[in-house]
Amino acid sequence: MNKITYYKTVSIVFFIVSMAHLLRNIYGWDVYIGDLYVPEWVSWVVVVFIGYLSIRGFKFLKR
């Protein structure tokens, strides 16, 4: 796998994960890992951080 394919794949995966967390916040879906409830603020952090990584990956591809 070359760099371009790697960055494209990772950027798309990060975008999908970020959108899934955004949808979780919009629709109020509950997330449990075992018996542990994951609060919504965690998803907001993930949306910002993973969304940023996705944007940076796509910008890298334009160069």
N, CA, C and O atoms as a Tripos MOL2 file, in Angstrom:
@<TRIPOS>MOLECULE
protein
  252   251    63     0     0
PROTEIN
NO_CHARGES

@<TRIPOS>ATOM
      1 N           0.8500   -1.1740    0.0000 N.3       1 MET1
      2 CA          0.0000    0.0000    0.0000 C.3       1 MET1
      3 C           0.8950    1.2350    0.0000 C.2       1 MET1
      4 O           1.7750    1.3780    0.8490 O.2       1 MET1
      5 N           0.6610    2.1130   -0.9510 N.am      2 ASN2
      6 CA          1.4680    3.3280   -1.0030 C.3       2 ASN2
      7 C           0.8660    4.4130   -0.1040 C.2       2 ASN2
      8 O          -0.2110    4.2390    0.4660 O.2       2 ASN2
      9 N           1.5770    5.5250    0.0080 N.am      3 LYS3
     10 CA          1.1470    6.5950    0.9190 C.3       3 LYS3
     11 C          -0.2010    7.1870    0.5330 C.2       3 LYS3
     12 O          -1.0340    7.4450    1.4020 O.2       3 LYS3
     13 N          -0.4240    7.4030   -0.7490 N.am      4 ILE4
     14 CA         -1.6700    8.0210   -1.1940 C.3       4 ILE4
     15 C          -2.8600    7.1480   -0.8270 C.2       4 ILE4
     16 O          -3.8580    7.6460   -0.3070 O.2       4 ILE4
     17 N          -2.7660    5.8620   -1.0910 N.am      5 THR5
     18 CA         -3.8480    4.9390   -0.7530 C.3       5 THR5
     19 C          -4.0640    4.8790    0.7510 C.2       5 THR5
     20 O          -5.2020    4.8360    1.2180 O.2       5 THR5
     21 N          -2.9750    4.8760    1.5080 N.am      6 TYR6
     22 CA         -3.0670    4.8490    2.9660 C.3       6 TYR6
     23 C          -3.7930    6.0880    3.4950 C.2       6 TYR6
     24 O          -4.7260    5.9630    4.2880 O.2       6 TYR6
     25 N          -3.3780    7.2690    3.0670 N.am      7 TYR7
     26 CA         -4.0020    8.5020    3.5550 C.3       7 TYR7
     27 C          -5.4670    8.5950    3.1350 C.2       7 TYR7
     28 O          -6.3040    9.0670    3.9050 O.2       7 TYR7
     29 N          -5.7770    8.1520    1.9350 N.am      8 LYS8
     30 CA         -7.1640    8.1780    1.4690 C.3       8 LYS8
     31 C          -8.0240    7.2350    2.3150 C.2       8 LYS8
     32 O          -9.1230    7.6010    2.7300 O.2       8 LYS8
     33 N          -7.5280    6.0330    2.5660 N.am      9 THR9
     34 CA         -8.2710    5.0530    3.3550 C.3       9 THR9
     35 C          -8.4800    5.5300    4.7850 C.2       9 THR9
     36 O          -9.5910    5.4630    5.3100 O.2       9 THR9
     37 N          -7.4200    6.0080    5.4100 N.am     10 VAL10
     38 CA         -7.5050    6.4770    6.7950 C.3      10 VAL10
     39 C          -8.4150    7.6970    6.9080 C.2      10 VAL10
     40 O          -9.1840    7.8070    7.8630 O.2      10 VAL10
     41 N          -8.3370    8.6050    5.9540 N.am     11 SER11
     42 CA         -9.1870    9.7970    5.9860 C.3      11 SER11
     43 C         -10.6560    9.4340    5.8570 C.2      11 SER11
     44 O         -11.5020   10.0210    6.5320 O.2      11 SER11
     45 N         -10.9670    8.4750    5.0010 N.am     12 ILE12
     46 CA        -12.3520    8.0390    4.8370 C.3      12 ILE12
     47 C         -12.8580    7.3420    6.0990 C.2      12 ILE12
     48 O         -13.9840    7.5830    6.5340 O.2      12 ILE12
     49 N         -12.0330    6.4830    6.6840 N.am     13 VAL13
     50 CA        -12.4340    5.7980    7.9240 C.3      13 VAL13
     51 C         -12.6490    6.8130    9.0410 C.2      13 VAL13
     52 O         -13.6380    6.7270    9.7700 O.2      13 VAL13
     53 N         -11.7360    7.7720    9.1840 N.am     14 PHE14
     54 CA        -11.9020    8.8030   10.2120 C.3      14 PHE14
     55 C         -13.1630    9.6170    9.9770 C.2      14 PHE14
     56 O         -13.8580    9.9640   10.9320 O.2      14 PHE14
     57 N         -13.4710    9.9290    8.7210 N.am     15 PHE15
     58 CA        -14.6780   10.6780    8.4030 C.3      15 PHE15
     59 C         -15.9230    9.8820    8.8030 C.2      15 PHE15
     60 O         -16.8530   10.4410    9.3840 O.2      15 PHE15
     61 N         -15.9460    8.5970    8.5000 N.am     16 ILE16
     62 CA        -17.1000    7.7560    8.8440 C.3      16 ILE16
     63 C         -17.2790    7.6730   10.3570 C.2      16 ILE16
     64 O         -18.4030    7.7730   10.8500 O.2      16 ILE16
     65 N         -16.1950    7.4910   11.0940 N.am     17 VAL17
     66 CA        -16.2700    7.4190   12.5570 C.3      17 VAL17
     67 C         -16.7550    8.7440   13.1300 C.2      17 VAL17
     68 O         -17.5880    8.7670   14.0360 O.2      17 VAL17
     69 N         -16.2350    9.8370   12.6040 N.am     18 SER18
     70 CA        -16.6490   11.1610   13.0810 C.3      18 SER18
     71 C         -18.1370   11.3940   12.8240 C.2      18 SER18
     72 O         -18.8450   11.9000   13.6950 O.2      18 SER18
     73 N         -18.6110   11.0300   11.6380 N.am     19 MET19
     74 CA        -20.0340   11.1990   11.3110 C.3      19 MET19
     75 C         -20.9210   10.2860   12.1650 C.2      19 MET19
     76 O         -22.0300   10.6710   12.5370 O.2      19 MET19
     77 N         -20.4420    9.0930   12.4710 N.am     20 ALA20
     78 CA        -21.2120    8.1880   13.3380 C.3      20 ALA20
     79 C         -21.3860    8.7950   14.7270 C.2      20 ALA20
     80 O         -22.4660    8.7130   15.3120 O.2      20 ALA20
     81 N         -20.3330    9.3990   15.2510 N.am     21 HIS21
     82 CA        -20.4390   10.0350   16.5670 C.3      21 HIS21
     83 C         -21.3090   11.2850   16.5090 C.2      21 HIS21
     84 O         -22.0340   11.5790   17.4600 O.2      21 HIS21
     85 N         -21.2460   12.0170   15.4110 N.am     22 LEU22
     86 CA        -22.1140   13.1800   15.2560 C.3      22 LEU22
     87 C         -23.5820   12.7540   15.2110 C.2      22 LEU22
     88 O         -24.4320   13.3810   15.8430 O.2      22 LEU22
     89 N         -23.8750   11.6970   14.4700 N.am     23 LEU23
     90 CA        -25.2440   11.1730   14.4170 C.3      23 LEU23
     91 C         -25.7010   10.6820   15.7830 C.2      23 LEU23
     92 O         -26.8620   10.8450   16.1560 O.2      23 LEU23
     93 N         -24.7760   10.0780   16.5250 N.am     24 ARG24
     94 CA        -25.1090    9.6300   17.8840 C.3      24 ARG24
     95 C         -25.5660   10.8080   18.7330 C.2      24 ARG24
     96 O         -26.5340   10.6900   19.4850 O.2      24 ARG24
     97 N         -24.8800   11.9430   18.6220 N.am     25 ASN25
     98 CA        -25.2560   13.1220   19.4070 C.3      25 ASN25
     99 C         -26.5540   13.7470   18.9230 C.2      25 ASN25
    100 O         -27.3680   14.1920   19.7320 O.2      25 ASN25
    101 N         -26.7530   13.7830   17.6210 N.am     26 ILE26
    102 CA        -27.9690   14.3870   17.0750 C.3      26 ILE26
    103 C         -29.2050   13.5880   17.4620 C.2      26 ILE26
    104 O         -30.2150   14.1580   17.8760 O.2      26 ILE26
    105 N         -29.1250   12.2590   17.3280 N.am     27 TYR27
    106 CA        -30.2870   11.4160   17.5920 C.3      27 TYR27
    107 C         -30.3770   10.9180   19.0390 C.2      27 TYR27
    108 O         -31.3590   10.2750   19.4100 O.2      27 TYR27
    109 N         -29.3640   11.2090   19.8530 N.am     28 GLY28
    110 CA        -29.4010   10.8450   21.2590 C.3      28 GLY28
    111 C         -29.2500    9.3570   21.5270 C.2      28 GLY28
    112 O         -29.7660    8.8520   22.5240 O.2      28 GLY28
    113 N         -28.5480    8.6520   20.6510 N.am     29 TRP29
    114 CA        -28.3310    7.2220   20.8530 C.3      29 TRP29
    115 C         -27.4570    6.9870   22.0750 C.2      29 TRP29
    116 O         -26.4940    7.7170   22.3100 O.2      29 TRP29
    117 N         -27.7960    5.9670   22.8490 N.am     30 ASP30
    118 CA        -26.9870    5.5830   23.9970 C.3      30 ASP30
    119 C         -25.9210    4.5780   23.5690 C.2      30 ASP30
    120 O         -26.1690    3.7150   22.7280 O.2      30 ASP30
    121 N         -24.7380    4.7000   24.1550 N.am     31 VAL31
    122 CA        -23.6460    3.7750   23.8720 C.3      31 VAL31
    123 C         -23.1780    3.1780   25.1880 C.2      31 VAL31
    124 O         -22.8760    3.8880   26.1460 O.2      31 VAL31
    125 N         -23.1280    1.8620   25.2060 N.am     32 TYR32
    126 CA        -22.6290    1.1240   26.3600 C.3      32 TYR32
    127 C         -21.4890    0.2230   25.9080 C.2      32 TYR32
    128 O         -21.5620   -0.4260   24.8650 O.2      32 TYR32
    129 N         -20.4480    0.2000   26.7060 N.am     33 ILE33
    130 CA        -19.3610   -0.7530   26.5110 C.3      33 ILE33
    131 C         -19.3920   -1.6500   27.7330 C.2      33 ILE33
    132 O         -18.9250   -1.2780   28.8080 O.2      33 ILE33
    133 N         -19.9500   -2.8350   27.5520 N.am     34 GLY34
    134 CA        -20.2220   -3.6930   28.6940 C.3      34 GLY34
    135 C         -21.3010   -3.0300   29.5360 C.2      34 GLY34
    136 O         -22.3950   -2.7570   29.0420 O.2      34 GLY34
    137 N         -21.0050   -2.7720   30.7890 N.am     35 ASP35
    138 CA        -21.9370   -2.0770   31.6740 C.3      35 ASP35
    139 C         -21.6390   -0.5840   31.7780 C.2      35 ASP35
    140 O         -22.3460    0.1380   32.4810 O.2      35 ASP35
    141 N         -20.6160   -0.1220   31.0950 N.am     36 LEU36
    142 CA        -20.1790    1.2660   31.1910 C.3      36 LEU36
    143 C         -20.8940    2.1250   30.1570 C.2      36 LEU36
    144 O         -20.8340    1.8490   28.9580 O.2      36 LEU36
    145 N         -21.5710    3.1660   30.6290 N.am     37 TYR37
    146 CA        -22.2420    4.1180   29.7400 C.3      37 TYR37
    147 C         -21.2370    5.1560   29.2650 C.2      37 TYR37
    148 O         -20.5090    5.7330   30.0730 O.2      37 TYR37
    149 N         -21.1920    5.3960   27.9690 N.am     38 VAL38
    150 CA        -20.3000    6.4080   27.4000 C.3      38 VAL38
    151 C         -21.0930    7.7010   27.2610 C.2      38 VAL38
    152 O         -22.0530    7.7530   26.4920 O.2      38 VAL38
    153 N         -20.7020    8.7640   28.0020 N.am     39 PRO39
    154 CA        -21.4560   10.0190   27.9430 C.3      39 PRO39
    155 C         -21.3430   10.6880   26.5770 C.2      39 PRO39
    156 O         -20.4120   10.4220   25.8170 O.2      39 PRO39
    157 N         -22.3030   11.5600   26.2790 N.am     40 GLU40
    158 CA        -22.3320   12.2210   24.9740 C.3      40 GLU40
    159 C         -21.1560   13.1660   24.7680 C.2      40 GLU40
    160 O         -20.7300   13.3760   23.6330 O.2      40 GLU40
    161 N         -20.6270   13.7350   25.8350 N.am     41 TRP41
    162 CA        -19.5120   14.6620   25.6690 C.3      41 TRP41
    163 C         -18.2960   13.9590   25.0710 C.2      41 TRP41
    164 O         -17.4860   14.5870   24.3900 O.2      41 TRP41
    165 N         -18.1680   12.6580   25.3230 N.am     42 VAL42
    166 CA        -17.0620   11.9080   24.7270 C.3      42 VAL42
    167 C         -17.2020   11.9030   23.2090 C.2      42 VAL42
    168 O         -16.2130   12.0340   22.4880 O.2      42 VAL42
    169 N         -18.4380   11.7520   22.7250 N.am     43 SER43
    170 CA        -18.6610   11.7640   21.2820 C.3      43 SER43
    171 C         -18.3550   13.1290   20.6840 C.2      43 SER43
    172 O         -17.8710   13.2080   19.5550 O.2      43 SER43
    173 N         -18.6280   14.2120   21.4220 N.am     44 TRP44
    174 CA        -18.2850   15.5370   20.8960 C.3      44 TRP44
    175 C         -16.7750   15.6860   20.7630 C.2      44 TRP44
    176 O         -16.2890   16.2680   19.7930 O.2      44 TRP44
    177 N         -16.0350   15.1660   21.7300 N.am     45 VAL45
    178 CA        -14.5680   15.2120   21.6500 C.3      45 VAL45
    179 C         -14.0910   14.4040   20.4450 C.2      45 VAL45
    180 O         -13.1970   14.8340   19.7160 O.2      45 VAL45
    181 N         -14.6880   13.2370   20.2420 N.am     46 VAL46
    182 CA        -14.3160   12.3920   19.1050 C.3      46 VAL46
    183 C         -14.6500   13.0750   17.7850 C.2      46 VAL46
    184 O         -13.8590   13.0180   16.8430 O.2      46 VAL46
    185 N         -15.8110   13.7210   17.7040 N.am     47 VAL47
    186 CA        -16.1970   14.4230   16.4690 C.3      47 VAL47
    187 C         -15.1540   15.4840   16.1270 C.2      47 VAL47
    188 O         -14.7350   15.5900   14.9740 O.2      47 VAL47
    189 N         -14.7430   16.2520   17.0950 N.am     48 VAL48
    190 CA        -13.7790   17.3290   16.8410 C.3      48 VAL48
    191 C         -12.4070   16.7520   16.4910 C.2      48 VAL48
    192 O         -11.8040   17.1510   15.4950 O.2      48 VAL48
    193 N         -11.9170   15.8270   17.2930 N.am     49 PHE49
    194 CA        -10.5600   15.3130   17.1070 C.3      49 PHE49
    195 C         -10.4380   14.4580   15.8410 C.2      49 PHE49
    196 O          -9.5570   14.6950   15.0150 O.2      49 PHE49
    197 N         -11.3040   13.4810   15.6910 N.am     50 ILE50
    198 CA        -11.2340   12.5960   14.5330 C.3      50 ILE50
    199 C         -11.6300   13.3550   13.2620 C.2      50 ILE50
    200 O         -11.0880   13.0940   12.1880 O.2      50 ILE50
    201 N         -12.5720   14.2890   13.3830 N.am     51 GLY51
    202 CA        -12.9160   15.1260   12.2390 C.3      51 GLY51
    203 C         -11.7280   15.9390   11.7720 C.2      51 GLY51
    204 O         -11.4990   16.0800   10.5710 O.2      51 GLY51
    205 N         -10.9730   16.4720   12.7140 N.am     52 TYR52
    206 CA         -9.7650   17.2290   12.3820 C.3      52 TYR52
    207 C          -8.7530   16.3430   11.6500 C.2      52 TYR52
    208 O          -8.1730   16.7540   10.6450 O.2      52 TYR52
    209 N          -8.5460   15.1220   12.1620 N.am     53 LEU53
    210 CA         -7.6100   14.2080   11.5100 C.3      53 LEU53
    211 C          -8.0610   13.8620   10.0930 C.2      53 LEU53
    212 O          -7.2400   13.7360    9.1850 O.2      53 LEU53
    213 N          -9.3560   13.7120    9.9150 N.am     54 SER54
    214 CA         -9.8900   13.4160    8.5920 C.3      54 SER54
    215 C          -9.6430   14.5780    7.6350 C.2      54 SER54
    216 O          -9.2080   14.3680    6.5020 O.2      54 SER54
    217 N          -9.9150   15.7870    8.0790 N.am     55 ILE55
    218 CA         -9.6910   16.9780    7.2460 C.3      55 ILE55
    219 C          -8.2170   17.1120    6.8870 C.2      55 ILE55
    220 O          -7.8760   17.4020    5.7400 O.2      55 ILE55
    221 N          -7.3530   16.9030    7.8610 N.am     56 ARG56
    222 CA         -5.9090   16.9930    7.5970 C.3      56 ARG56
    223 C          -5.4740   15.9410    6.5810 C.2      56 ARG56
    224 O          -4.6280   16.2170    5.7300 O.2      56 ARG56
    225 N          -6.0400   14.7460    6.6630 N.am     57 GLY57
    226 CA         -5.7020   13.7010    5.7100 C.3      57 GLY57
    227 C          -6.1330   14.0640    4.3030 C.2      57 GLY57
    228 O          -5.3790   13.8620    3.3510 O.2      57 GLY57
    229 N          -7.3440   14.6000    4.1600 N.am     58 PHE58
    230 CA         -7.8120   15.0040    2.8360 C.3      58 PHE58
    231 C          -7.0010   16.1820    2.2890 C.2      58 PHE58
    232 O          -6.7440   16.2530    1.0870 O.2      58 PHE58
    233 N          -6.5990   17.1020    3.1660 N.am     59 LYS59
    234 CA         -5.7800   18.2230    2.7210 C.3      59 LYS59
    235 C          -4.4060   17.7310    2.2650 C.2      59 LYS59
    236 O          -3.8370   18.2600    1.3100 O.2      59 LYS59
    237 N          -3.8840   16.7270    2.9470 N.am     60 PHE60
    238 CA         -2.5940   16.1630    2.5660 C.3      60 PHE60
    239 C          -2.6750   15.5500    1.1590 C.2      60 PHE60
    240 O          -1.7180   15.6200    0.3880 O.2      60 PHE60
    241 N          -3.8090   14.9590    0.8420 N.am     61 LEU61
    242 CA         -3.9750   14.3370   -0.4770 C.3      61 LEU61
    243 C          -3.9960   15.3670   -1.5990 C.2      61 LEU61
    244 O          -3.6170   15.0550   -2.7270 O.2      61 LEU61
    245 N          -4.4340   16.5890   -1.3070 N.am     62 LYS62
    246 CA         -4.4910   17.6290   -2.3270 C.3      62 LYS62
    247 C          -3.1080   18.1370   -2.7090 C.2      62 LYS62
    248 O          -2.9370   18.7040   -3.7880 O.2      62 LYS62
    249 N          -2.1200   17.9440   -1.8440 N.am     63 ARG63
    250 CA         -0.7730   18.4300   -2.1340 C.3      63 ARG63
    251 C          -0.1010   17.5980   -3.1810 C.2      63 ARG63
    252 O           1.0430   17.8710   -3.5450 O.2      63 ARG63
@<TRIPOS>BOND
     1     1     2 1
     2     2     3 1
     3     3     4 2
     4     3     5 am
     5     5     6 1
     6     6     7 1
     7     7     8 2
     8     7     9 am
     9     9    10 1
    10    10    11 1
    11    11    12 2
    12    11    13 am
    13    13    14 1
    14    14    15 1
    15    15    16 2
    16    15    17 am
    17    17    18 1
    18    18    19 1
    19    19    20 2
    20    19    21 am
    21    21    22 1
    22    22    23 1
    23    23    24 2
    24    23    25 am
    25    25    26 1
    26    26    27 1
    27    27    28 2
    28    27    29 am
    29    29    30 1
    30    30    31 1
    31    31    32 2
    32    31    33 am
    33    33    34 1
    34    34    35 1
    35    35    36 2
    36    35    37 am
    37    37    38 1
    38    38    39 1
    39    39    40 2
    40    39    41 am
    41    41    42 1
    42    42    43 1
    43    43    44 2
    44    43    45 am
    45    45    46 1
    46    46    47 1
    47    47    48 2
    48    47    49 am
    49    49    50 1
    50    50    51 1
    51    51    52 2
    52    51    53 am
    53    53    54 1
    54    54    55 1
    55    55    56 2
    56    55    57 am
    57    57    58 1
    58    58    59 1
    59    59    60 2
    60    59    61 am
    61    61    62 1
    62    62    63 1
    63    63    64 2
    64    63    65 am
    65    65    66 1
    66    66    67 1
    67    67    68 2
    68    67    69 am
    69    69    70 1
    70    70    71 1
    71    71    72 2
    72    71    73 am
    73    73    74 1
    74    74    75 1
    75    75    76 2
    76    75    77 am
    77    77    78 1
    78    78    79 1
    79    79    80 2
    80    79    81 am
    81    81    82 1
    82    82    83 1
    83    83    84 2
    84    83    85 am
    85    85    86 1
    86    86    87 1
    87    87    88 2
    88    87    89 am
    89    89    90 1
    90    90    91 1
    91    91    92 2
    92    91    93 am
    93    93    94 1
    94    94    95 1
    95    95    96 2
    96    95    97 am
    97    97    98 1
    98    98    99 1
    99    99   100 2
   100    99   101 am
   101   101   102 1
   102   102   103 1
   103   103   104 2
   104   103   105 am
   105   105   106 1
   106   106   107 1
   107   107   108 2
   108   107   109 am
   109   109   110 1
   110   110   111 1
   111   111   112 2
   112   111   113 am
   113   113   114 1
   114   114   115 1
   115   115   116 2
   116   115   117 am
   117   117   118 1
   118   118   119 1
   119   119   120 2
   120   119   121 am
   121   121   122 1
   122   122   123 1
   123   123   124 2
   124   123   125 am
   125   125   126 1
   126   126   127 1
   127   127   128 2
   128   127   129 am
   129   129   130 1
   130   130   131 1
   131   131   132 2
   132   131   133 am
   133   133   134 1
   134   134   135 1
   135   135   136 2
   136   135   137 am
   137   137   138 1
   138   138   139 1
   139   139   140 2
   140   139   141 am
   141   141   142 1
   142   142   143 1
   143   143   144 2
   144   143   145 am
   145   145   146 1
   146   146   147 1
   147   147   148 2
   148   147   149 am
   149   149   150 1
   150   150   151 1
   151   151   152 2
   152   151   153 am
   153   153   154 1
   154   154   155 1
   155   155   156 2
   156   155   157 am
   157   157   158 1
   158   158   159 1
   159   159   160 2
   160   159   161 am
   161   161   162 1
   162   162   163 1
   163   163   164 2
   164   163   165 am
   165   165   166 1
   166   166   167 1
   167   167   168 2
   168   167   169 am
   169   169   170 1
   170   170   171 1
   171   171   172 2
   172   171   173 am
   173   173   174 1
   174   174   175 1
   175   175   176 2
   176   175   177 am
   177   177   178 1
   178   178   179 1
   179   179   180 2
   180   179   181 am
   181   181   182 1
   182   182   183 1
   183   183   184 2
   184   183   185 am
   185   185   186 1
   186   186   187 1
   187   187   188 2
   188   187   189 am
   189   189   190 1
   190   190   191 1
   191   191   192 2
   192   191   193 am
   193   193   194 1
   194   194   195 1
   195   195   196 2
   196   195   197 am
   197   197   198 1
   198   198   199 1
   199   199   200 2
   200   199   201 am
   201   201   202 1
   202   202   203 1
   203   203   204 2
   204   203   205 am
   205   205   206 1
   206   206   207 1
   207   207   208 2
   208   207   209 am
   209   209   210 1
   210   210   211 1
   211   211   212 2
   212   211   213 am
   213   213   214 1
   214   214   215 1
   215   215   216 2
   216   215   217 am
   217   217   218 1
   218   218   219 1
   219   219   220 2
   220   219   221 am
   221   221   222 1
   222   222   223 1
   223   223   224 2
   224   223   225 am
   225   225   226 1
   226   226   227 1
   227   227   228 2
   228   227   229 am
   229   229   230 1
   230   230   231 1
   231   231   232 2
   232   231   233 am
   233   233   234 1
   234   234   235 1
   235   235   236 2
   236   235   237 am
   237   237   238 1
   238   238   239 1
   239   239   240 2
   240   239   241 am
   241   241   242 1
   242   242   243 1
   243   243   244 2
   244   243   245 am
   245   245   246 1
   246   246   247 1
   247   247   248 2
   248   247   249 am
   249   249   250 1
   250   250   251 1
   251   251   252 2
@<TRIPOS>SUBSTRUCTURE
     1 MET1         2 RESIDUE 1 A MET
     2 ASN2         6 RESIDUE 1 A ASN
     3 LYS3        10 RESIDUE 1 A LYS
     4 ILE4        14 RESIDUE 1 A ILE
     5 THR5        18 RESIDUE 1 A THR
     6 TYR6        22 RESIDUE 1 A TYR
     7 TYR7        26 RESIDUE 1 A TYR
     8 LYS8        30 RESIDUE 1 A LYS
     9 THR9        34 RESIDUE 1 A THR
    10 VAL10       38 RESIDUE 1 A VAL
    11 SER11       42 RESIDUE 1 A SER
    12 ILE12       46 RESIDUE 1 A ILE
    13 VAL13       50 RESIDUE 1 A VAL
    14 PHE14       54 RESIDUE 1 A PHE
    15 PHE15       58 RESIDUE 1 A PHE
    16 ILE16       62 RESIDUE 1 A ILE
    17 VAL17       66 RESIDUE 1 A VAL
    18 SER18       70 RESIDUE 1 A SER
    19 MET19       74 RESIDUE 1 A MET
    20 ALA20       78 RESIDUE 1 A ALA
    21 HIS21       82 RESIDUE 1 A HIS
    22 LEU22       86 RESIDUE 1 A LEU
    23 LEU23       90 RESIDUE 1 A LEU
    24 ARG24       94 RESIDUE 1 A ARG
    25 ASN25       98 RESIDUE 1 A ASN
    26 ILE26      102 RESIDUE 1 A ILE
    27 TYR27      106 RESIDUE 1 A TYR
    28 GLY28      110 RESIDUE 1 A GLY
    29 TRP29      114 RESIDUE 1 A TRP
    30 ASP30      118 RESIDUE 1 A ASP
    31 VAL31      122 RESIDUE 1 A VAL
    32 TYR32      126 RESIDUE 1 A TYR
    33 ILE33      130 RESIDUE 1 A ILE
    34 GLY34      134 RESIDUE 1 A GLY
    35 ASP35      138 RESIDUE 1 A ASP
    36 LEU36      142 RESIDUE 1 A LEU
    37 TYR37      146 RESIDUE 1 A TYR
    38 VAL38      150 RESIDUE 1 A VAL
    39 PRO39      154 RESIDUE 1 A PRO
    40 GLU40      158 RESIDUE 1 A GLU
    41 TRP41      162 RESIDUE 1 A TRP
    42 VAL42      166 RESIDUE 1 A VAL
    43 SER43      170 RESIDUE 1 A SER
    44 TRP44      174 RESIDUE 1 A TRP
    45 VAL45      178 RESIDUE 1 A VAL
    46 VAL46      182 RESIDUE 1 A VAL
    47 VAL47      186 RESIDUE 1 A VAL
    48 VAL48      190 RESIDUE 1 A VAL
    49 PHE49      194 RESIDUE 1 A PHE
    50 ILE50      198 RESIDUE 1 A ILE
    51 GLY51      202 RESIDUE 1 A GLY
    52 TYR52      206 RESIDUE 1 A TYR
    53 LEU53      210 RESIDUE 1 A LEU
    54 SER54      214 RESIDUE 1 A SER
    55 ILE55      218 RESIDUE 1 A ILE
    56 ARG56      222 RESIDUE 1 A ARG
    57 GLY57      226 RESIDUE 1 A GLY
    58 PHE58      230 RESIDUE 1 A PHE
    59 LYS59      234 RESIDUE 1 A LYS
    60 PHE60      238 RESIDUE 1 A PHE
    61 LEU61      242 RESIDUE 1 A LEU
    62 LYS62      246 RESIDUE 1 A LYS
    63 ARG63      250 RESIDUE 1 A ARG
